[in-house]
Amino acid sequence: MAGLYVSGPAGVLLASAGNNITLTAAQIINAGNGPSQLSAGNNLNLNTVSAGSSQSIVRNASNHMSQSASQDVGTQIRTNGALTLNATTSP
């Protein structure tokens, strides 16, 4: 999982883009007490991804097992300080 991490006590997390910011199953974590800000010139997209697995064991026609599991993993934002999210589309 990709992410942005700040750990200093007065850490400031700032991510800025002139166009879009798209975060898919990302971690944005500011463990300090400073502010966190995400600013996009156009769209700010916080997306999920579906992760899954499956397993099949076949010994013979009457002795088999199948398992599958899936879960959605979302983008996480954690901060101790103030959080600002900006997205502005220019005309």
Secondary structure by P-SEA (a helix, b strand, c coil): cccccccccbbbbbbbbccbbbbccbbbbccccbbbbbbbccbbbbbbbbbbbbbbbbcccccbbbbbbbbbbcbbbbbccbbbbbbbbcc
